Amino acid sequence: MTENNYPDYDSTSYHLNVRGSKVLPNSGSRSSIQSSPYTLFLESGQGKQIVDVDGRQLLDFNNNFTSLIHGHCHPAIVEAAREQISKGSAFSFGSEIEIRLAELLCQRVKGFEQIRFMNSGTEAVMNGIKAARAYTGRAKIAKCENSYHGSYAAAETSLAVEPTDLSIQDPISKAYSAGTPQGVLDDVVIIPFNDVENSRRILDEQGPMLAGILFDPFGAGMGRVAPSQAFINLLAEMRDTHGLLLISDEVIAFRANYDGCMSQFNVPADLTCLGKIIGGGFPVGAVAGSRDIMAVFESTDKKARLPHGGTFNANPVTMAAGYAAMEMMTPEEFQRINALGQAFRGAITNVITQLNVQANVLGQASVFAIDIVDPVAGSLPTGRGAMRQIEGIDAAFINAGYFLSPGLHGSLSTAMDENDIEPFCDTLKTILQAL
């Protein structure tokens, strides 16, 4: 294990950042993994532990941004992928394992009659939006301000913006990426997250033109703040009133329950976008819904209403790994890992209380998050704004042997158990006292 603290400008990770910057923007291909002053490079991962190229061992609370629900290199998933690779890694033909994974998922979730696989959560959201448009014949969609739904231009509208002062005006569509066409922004209606009164007014006005409402039932910031039952009920009411579709983004949220996230609200979605955990650590995305709506993908003697190709769609290695991963996620295992999440949140709350730190302990199911309150600006409990954290806290956790997602967000894996709670909380207490 390395004795060098992060940051260390003699480290292999730092020199790989310098080397990579010559051929890769920001030394890599994912904006989400960039960190200051430089990004760590990993050598390996096993279970709940990762090891960087300098030999530093970390307990991984990121788990590839919630996707590795079984942690790293679970033997059953490795064996499933290895067996499939030995038979072939990609075909321009069908494979039985695609049907098996589809059957497993459709048997679990009420409303999943058919499913279509692709390669990322972004693709899933993109095709969910396109399916709603193809089915309804309408162009506009609605989404919550500052809600993240991947890198599709329509889905990322009004992401990372200052929360709108609703006493002055309604939220407006704002570009996230430079060069986003105005026509894209014109077809996106923005509503305030968890605000029933203002959202109702906006949706009633725009409803007849909306193909669907895109929303994340896990809530803001990877599950930091859940939507209220009243807010979800409003979306369902708008569906019934205006004939639009509810597009549930469960790319992250599907880890909430055995039968998905929307089951806890007793409100079925029309289309559900999936990704992350259903791929067993391999690239994956999917759209699921009723047979009637999913028929937009079908082509017989004429072109489908929504043509959908993809060289690696339903890649058999992903399907095999995904089947192995999801088969192990029994109702009992969901209950265990969700209870573990509750135990973490309770223990973290005790630390915060003992130290009299102004902070909110957020999260649900198998995720937790710590929102350190800015004494000047305050916190943003609705999750609509950027998280404010203590300077140096990320590096402190790395040097203590823990890796968390930005904003002190922790995503649990089945490789973890109750024995991980006390050491983490002891570390948290030491870091907060020092900083």
C-alpha positions as CSV (number, residue, x, y, z in Angstrom):
1,M,0.0,0.0,0.0
2,T,1.3,3.4,-0.9
3,E,2.7,5.7,1.8
4,N,2.2,8.8,-0.4
5,N,-0.6,11.2,0.3
6,Y,-2.9,12.5,-2.5
7,P,-2.1,14.7,-4.2
8,D,1.4,13.5,-5.0
9,Y,3.0,15.0,-8.0
10,D,5.6,12.3,-8.2
11,S,2.9,9.6,-8.4
12,T,2.2,7.4,-11.3
13,S,-1.4,8.7,-11.4
14,Y,-0.2,12.2,-11.9
15,H,2.2,11.3,-14.6
16,L,-0.5,9.3,-16.4
17,N,-2.7,12.5,-16.3
18,V,0.1,14.4,-17.9
19,R,0.8,11.7,-20.5
20,G,-2.9,11.3,-21.2
21,S,-3.6,15.0,-21.7
22,K,-1.5,14.9,-24.9
23,V,-3.9,12.5,-26.6
24,L,-7.2,12.8,-24.6
25,P,-9.1,15.9,-23.5
26,N,-8.6,16.1,-19.7
27,S,-6.6,12.9,-20.0
28,G,-9.7,10.7,-20.4
29,S,-13.1,10.2,-22.0
30,R,-15.5,10.8,-19.0
31,S,-16.2,14.3,-17.6
32,S,-17.7,12.7,-14.5
33,I,-14.5,11.2,-13.3
34,Q,-12.4,14.3,-13.5
35,S,-11.1,15.5,-10.2
36,S,-8.9,18.2,-8.9
37,P,-5.9,18.5,-8.9
38,Y,-5.7,15.3,-10.9
39,T,-7.6,12.1,-11.5
40,L,-6.6,8.7,-10.0
41,F,-5.8,5.9,-12.3
42,L,-6.8,2.4,-11.2
43,E,-4.9,-0.9,-11.4
44,S,-7.6,-3.3,-10.3
45,G,-10.7,-3.9,-8.2
46,Q,-11.9,-6.9,-6.2
47,G,-15.1,-6.9,-4.2
48,K,-15.5,-3.7,-2.3
49,Q,-11.8,-2.7,-2.8
50,I,-10.0,-0.9,-5.6
51,V,-6.2,-0.4,-6.0
52,D,-4.7,2.5,-7.9
53,V,-1.6,2.4,-10.0
54,D,0.5,3.6,-7.0
55,G,-0.7,0.7,-4.8
56,R,-3.2,2.8,-2.8
57,Q,-6.1,0.6,-1.6
58,L,-9.5,2.2,-1.3
59,L,-12.9,1.0,-0.2
60,D,-15.0,1.9,-3.2
61,F,-18.2,3.9,-2.4
62,N,-18.5,5.0,-6.0
63,N,-18.9,1.6,-7.7
64,N,-18.7,3.2,-11.1
65,F,-21.4,5.7,-10.3
66,T,-23.8,3.1,-8.7
67,S,-23.5,0.5,-11.5
68,L,-21.5,-2.2,-9.8
69,I,-24.1,-3.4,-7.3
70,H,-22.0,-6.5,-6.6
71,G,-18.7,-4.6,-6.4
72,H,-15.7,-5.5,-8.6
73,C,-15.1,-8.9,-10.3
74,H,-17.8,-11.0,-8.6
75,P,-16.8,-14.6,-9.4
76,A,-20.2,-15.5,-10.8
77,I,-20.3,-12.5,-13.2
78,V,-16.6,-13.0,-14.2
79,E,-17.4,-16.7,-15.1
80,A,-20.6,-15.8,-17.0
81,A,-18.7,-13.2,-19.1
82,R,-15.7,-15.5,-19.6
83,E,-17.9,-18.4,-20.8
84,Q,-19.7,-16.1,-23.3
85,I,-16.4,-14.6,-24.6
86,S,-15.1,-18.1,-25.2
87,K,-18.1,-18.6,-27.5
88,G,-18.0,-15.2,-29.1
89,S,-18.2,-11.6,-28.1
90,A,-20.5,-10.1,-30.7
91,F,-22.8,-11.4,-33.4
92,S,-25.1,-9.9,-36.1
93,F,-27.6,-12.6,-35.0
94,G,-29.9,-13.1,-32.0
95,S,-28.8,-14.9,-28.9
96,E,-30.8,-16.7,-26.3
97,I,-29.2,-14.9,-23.4
98,E,-30.9,-11.7,-24.6
99,I,-34.3,-13.3,-24.3
100,R,-33.4,-14.8,-20.8
101,L,-32.4,-11.4,-19.4
102,A,-35.5,-9.8,-21.0
103,E,-37.7,-12.5,-19.4
104,L,-36.1,-12.0,-16.0
105,L,-36.7,-8.3,-16.0
106,C,-40.2,-8.4,-17.4
107,Q,-41.2,-11.0,-14.8
108,R,-40.1,-8.7,-12.0
109,V,-41.8,-5.4,-12.9
110,K,-45.5,-4.8,-13.5
111,G,-45.7,-2.9,-16.7
112,F,-42.7,-4.4,-18.3
113,E,-44.2,-6.4,-21.1
114,Q,-41.4,-5.9,-23.6
115,I,-37.9,-4.5,-23.4
116,R,-35.3,-3.2,-25.9
117,F,-31.6,-3.3,-25.1
118,M,-28.9,-0.7,-26.1
119,N,-25.5,0.3,-24.7
120,S,-25.8,3.1,-22.1
121,G,-28.2,4.9,-19.9
122,T,-28.0,8.0,-22.1
123,E,-29.1,5.8,-25.1
124,A,-32.0,4.5,-23.0
125,V,-33.2,8.0,-22.1
126,M,-32.8,9.1,-25.7
127,N,-34.8,6.2,-27.0
128,G,-37.4,6.6,-24.2
129,I,-38.0,10.2,-25.4
130,K,-38.1,9.1,-29.0
131,A,-40.5,6.3,-28.2
132,A,-42.9,8.7,-26.5
133,R,-42.7,11.1,-29.4
134,A,-43.3,8.3,-31.9
135,Y,-46.2,6.9,-29.9
136,T,-48.0,10.2,-29.3
137,G,-47.0,12.2,-32.4
138,R,-46.0,15.1,-30.2
139,A,-42.6,16.7,-30.0
140,K,-42.3,18.4,-26.6
141,I,-41.2,16.7,-23.3
142,A,-41.1,18.0,-19.8
143,K,-38.4,17.4,-17.2
144,C,-37.3,18.7,-13.8
145,E,-34.9,21.6,-13.5
146,N,-31.3,20.4,-12.6
147,S,-32.3,16.7,-13.1
148,Y,-29.6,14.6,-14.7
149,H,-30.6,12.2,-17.4
150,G,-27.4,11.5,-19.3
151,S,-25.8,13.3,-22.3
152,Y,-28.6,13.5,-24.8
153,A,-29.2,17.2,-25.7
154,A,-32.9,17.3,-24.8
155,A,-32.4,15.3,-21.6
156,E,-29.6,17.5,-20.3
157,T,-31.5,20.8,-20.8
158,S,-31.4,23.1,-17.7
159,L,-28.8,20.9,-15.9
160,A,-26.4,22.6,-13.5
161,V,-28.2,25.9,-13.5
162,E,-29.0,28.3,-10.7
163,P,-32.4,27.3,-9.3
164,T,-35.1,29.5,-10.6
165,D,-36.6,32.0,-8.2
166,L,-40.2,31.0,-8.7
167,S,-41.5,34.2,-7.2
168,I,-40.1,36.0,-10.2
169,Q,-40.6,33.6,-13.1
170,D,-41.1,30.0,-14.2
171,P,-38.0,27.8,-15.1
172,I,-36.9,28.2,-18.7
173,S,-35.0,25.8,-20.9
174,K,-31.3,26.5,-20.8
175,A,-28.5,24.8,-22.8
176,Y,-26.0,22.6,-20.9
177,S,-23.7,22.0,-23.8
178,A,-22.4,24.9,-26.0
179,G,-23.9,24.9,-29.4
180,T,-27.2,23.3,-28.4
181,P,-29.8,24.3,-31.0
182,Q,-32.5,26.6,-29.9
183,G,-35.0,24.2,-31.5
184,V,-34.0,21.6,-29.0
185,L,-34.6,24.0,-26.1
186,D,-37.9,25.0,-27.5
187,D,-39.2,21.4,-27.2
188,V,-38.3,21.0,-23.5
189,V,-40.5,22.3,-20.8
190,I,-38.9,22.7,-17.4
191,I,-40.7,22.1,-14.1
192,P,-39.5,22.6,-10.5
193,F,-38.6,19.4,-8.7
194,N,-41.0,18.4,-6.0
195,D,-43.1,21.6,-6.4
196,V,-46.6,20.3,-7.0
197,E,-48.4,23.7,-7.2
198,N,-46.1,25.3,-9.8
199,S,-45.5,22.2,-11.7
200,R,-49.3,21.6,-12.1
201,R,-49.7,25.1,-13.5
202,I,-46.9,24.7,-16.0
203,L,-48.0,21.2,-17.1
204,D,-51.6,22.1,-17.4
205,E,-50.6,24.8,-19.8
206,Q,-48.2,22.7,-21.8
207,G,-49.8,19.3,-21.4
208,P,-51.6,19.1,-24.8
209,M,-48.2,19.5,-26.6
210,L,-46.2,17.1,-24.4
211,A,-45.2,13.6,-25.6
212,G,-44.1,12.8,-22.1
213,I,-42.7,13.8,-18.8
214,L,-39.1,12.5,-18.1
215,F,-38.4,12.1,-14.4
216,D,-36.2,10.2,-12.0
217,P,-38.2,8.4,-9.2
218,F,-35.0,8.1,-7.2
219,G,-34.9,11.9,-7.1
220,A,-32.2,14.6,-7.2
221,G,-28.5,13.9,-7.1
222,M,-28.4,10.0,-7.5
223,G,-31.1,9.5,-4.9
224,R,-30.1,12.2,-2.4
225,V,-33.6,13.6,-2.2
226,A,-36.6,11.5,-3.2
227,P,-39.7,12.9,-4.9
228,S,-42.8,13.1,-2.8
229,Q,-45.8,10.9,-3.3
230,A,-47.8,14.0,-4.1
231,F,-45.3,15.0,-6.9
232,I,-45.5,11.6,-8.5
233,N,-49.3,11.6,-8.2
234,L,-49.3,14.9,-10.0
235,L,-47.3,13.4,-12.9
236,A,-49.8,10.6,-13.1
237,E,-52.7,13.0,-13.1
238,M,-51.1,15.0,-15.9
239,R,-50.8,11.7,-17.9
240,D,-54.5,11.0,-17.5
241,T,-55.5,14.6,-18.2
242,H,-53.4,15.3,-21.2
243,G,-52.7,11.8,-22.8
244,L,-48.9,12.1,-22.4
245,L,-46.5,9.3,-21.3
246,L,-44.6,9.0,-18.0
247,I,-40.9,8.2,-18.8
248,S,-39.3,6.9,-15.6
249,D,-35.5,7.2,-15.7
250,E,-34.5,4.2,-13.5
251,V,-30.9,4.0,-14.9
252,I,-29.8,4.5,-11.3
253,A,-33.2,4.1,-9.5
254,F,-33.6,0.5,-10.5
255,R,-31.3,-0.4,-7.6
256,A,-34.1,0.7,-5.2
257,N,-36.2,-2.4,-5.2
258,Y,-36.6,-5.9,-6.6
259,D,-39.4,-4.6,-8.8
260,G,-38.0,-1.2,-9.6
261,C,-38.3,2.2,-8.0
262,M,-41.8,3.2,-9.2
263,S,-43.4,0.2,-7.3
264,Q,-43.0,2.1,-4.0
265,F,-45.2,4.9,-5.3
266,N,-47.9,2.5,-6.7
267,V,-47.8,4.6,-9.9
268,P,-46.8,2.6,-13.1
269,A,-44.7,4.3,-15.7
270,D,-45.5,4.0,-19.4
271,L,-41.8,3.7,-20.3
272,T,-38.9,2.9,-18.1
273,C,-35.2,3.6,-19.0
274,L,-32.7,1.2,-17.5
275,G,-28.9,0.8,-17.4
276,K,-26.1,0.4,-14.9
277,I,-26.9,-2.6,-12.6
278,I,-28.6,-4.7,-15.3
279,G,-25.4,-5.0,-17.3
280,G,-23.3,-6.7,-14.6
281,G,-20.5,-4.1,-15.0
282,F,-20.6,-4.0,-18.8
283,P,-22.1,-1.2,-21.0
284,V,-25.8,-1.5,-21.1
285,G,-29.1,0.4,-21.5
286,A,-32.7,-0.6,-22.0
287,V,-36.2,0.8,-22.5
288,A,-39.2,-1.2,-21.2
289,G,-42.9,-0.7,-21.4
290,S,-46.2,-2.1,-22.5
291,R,-46.5,-4.1,-25.7
292,D,-48.7,-1.4,-27.2
293,I,-46.1,1.4,-26.7
294,M,-43.1,-0.8,-27.4
295,A,-44.6,-1.6,-30.8
296,V,-43.0,1.7,-32.1
297,F,-39.8,-0.3,-32.4
298,E,-41.4,-3.0,-34.5
299,S,-40.9,-3.3,-38.3
300,T,-42.7,-5.8,-40.5
301,D,-43.5,-5.0,-44.0
302,K,-42.7,-1.3,-43.5
303,K,-40.3,0.9,-41.5
304,A,-40.8,1.0,-37.8
305,R,-42.1,4.2,-36.3
306,L,-38.9,4.3,-34.3
307,P,-36.1,2.5,-36.2
308,H,-33.4,1.4,-33.8
309,G,-30.2,-0.2,-34.8
310,G,-26.9,-0.6,-32.9
311,T,-23.9,-2.7,-33.6
312,F,-23.5,-3.8,-29.9
313,N,-27.1,-3.7,-28.8
314,A,-27.8,-6.7,-26.6
315,N,-24.2,-7.7,-26.8
316,P,-24.1,-11.4,-25.6
317,V,-21.3,-10.7,-23.1
318,T,-23.3,-7.9,-21.5
319,M,-26.4,-10.0,-21.5
320,A,-24.7,-12.9,-19.8
321,A,-23.0,-10.7,-17.2
322,G,-26.3,-8.8,-16.6
323,Y,-28.3,-12.0,-16.2
324,A,-25.8,-13.3,-13.6
325,A,-25.9,-10.0,-11.7
326,M,-29.6,-9.6,-11.7
327,E,-30.3,-13.3,-10.8
328,M,-28.3,-12.8,-7.6
329,M,-30.3,-9.7,-6.7
330,T,-33.1,-11.6,-5.0
331,P,-35.8,-9.8,-2.9
332,E,-33.8,-10.7,0.2
333,E,-30.6,-9.2,-1.2
334,F,-32.4,-6.0,-2.0
335,Q,-33.8,-5.9,1.5
336,R,-30.3,-6.5,3.0
337,I,-28.5,-3.9,1.0
338,N,-31.2,-1.3,1.6
339,A,-31.2,-2.0,5.3
340,L,-27.4,-1.5,5.2
341,G,-28.0,1.8,3.5
342,Q,-30.3,2.8,6.3
343,A,-27.8,1.7,8.9
344,F,-25.1,3.8,7.3
345,R,-27.3,6.9,7.2
346,G,-28.2,6.4,10.9
347,A,-24.6,6.0,12.0
348,I,-23.5,9.0,9.9
349,T,-26.3,11.1,11.5
350,N,-24.9,10.1,14.9
351,V,-21.4,11.4,14.0
352,I,-22.9,14.6,12.7
353,T,-24.9,15.1,15.9
354,Q,-22.0,14.3,18.2
355,L,-19.8,16.9,16.5
356,N,-22.5,19.4,16.2
357,V,-21.8,19.8,12.5
358,Q,-24.3,21.6,10.3
359,A,-25.1,18.9,7.7
360,N,-27.9,16.9,6.1
361,V,-27.6,13.2,5.8
362,L,-29.5,12.3,2.6
363,G,-30.2,9.3,0.5
364,Q,-32.4,6.2,0.4
365,A,-32.3,2.5,-0.3
366,S,-28.6,1.6,-0.8
367,V,-27.1,5.1,-1.1
368,F,-26.2,7.8,1.3
369,A,-24.9,11.4,1.0
370,I,-23.6,14.0,3.3
371,D,-24.5,17.7,2.6
372,I,-22.3,19.9,4.6
373,V,-24.2,23.2,5.1
374,D,-22.5,26.3,4.0
375,P,-22.9,28.7,7.0
376,V,-23.4,31.7,4.6
377,A,-25.3,30.3,1.6
378,G,-27.0,27.4,3.5
379,S,-27.9,24.0,2.1
380,L,-30.3,23.2,-0.7
381,P,-32.4,20.4,0.7
382,T,-34.5,20.0,-2.5
383,G,-31.4,18.9,-4.3
384,R,-31.8,21.5,-7.0
385,G,-28.5,23.2,-6.6
386,A,-24.8,22.4,-6.6
387,M,-23.4,20.8,-3.5
388,R,-21.1,22.8,-1.3
389,Q,-18.4,20.9,0.5
390,I,-15.5,21.6,2.8
391,E,-12.3,22.2,0.8
392,G,-9.9,19.2,1.0
393,I,-12.5,16.7,2.2
394,D,-12.3,14.5,-0.9
395,A,-8.5,14.2,-0.6
396,A,-8.8,13.5,3.1
397,F,-11.1,10.5,2.4
398,I,-8.7,9.2,-0.3
399,N,-5.8,9.4,2.1
400,A,-7.9,7.6,4.7
401,G,-8.7,4.7,2.3
402,Y,-12.1,5.6,1.0
403,F,-13.4,6.8,-2.4
404,L,-16.7,8.5,-2.6
405,S,-18.6,10.1,-5.5
406,P,-18.5,13.9,-5.8
407,G,-20.6,15.6,-3.1
408,L,-19.8,12.9,-0.5
409,H,-22.1,10.4,-2.1
410,G,-21.8,6.7,-1.2
411,S,-23.2,3.8,-3.3
412,L,-23.2,0.5,-1.5
413,S,-22.5,-2.9,-3.1
414,T,-23.4,-6.4,-2.0
415,A,-19.8,-6.9,-1.1
416,M,-20.3,-4.6,1.9
417,D,-21.8,-5.4,5.2
418,E,-22.4,-4.0,8.7
419,N,-18.7,-4.4,9.6
420,D,-17.9,-1.5,7.2
421,I,-20.0,1.0,9.1
422,E,-18.0,1.7,12.2
423,P,-14.6,2.1,10.4
424,F,-16.1,4.5,7.9
425,C,-17.8,6.6,10.7
426,D,-14.6,6.7,12.7
427,T,-12.9,8.0,9.6
428,L,-15.6,10.6,9.0
429,K,-15.4,11.8,12.5
430,T,-11.6,12.2,12.3
431,I,-11.8,14.1,9.0
432,L,-14.6,16.4,10.1
433,Q,-12.7,17.2,13.3
434,A,-9.5,18.0,11.4
435,L,-11.1,20.0,8.6
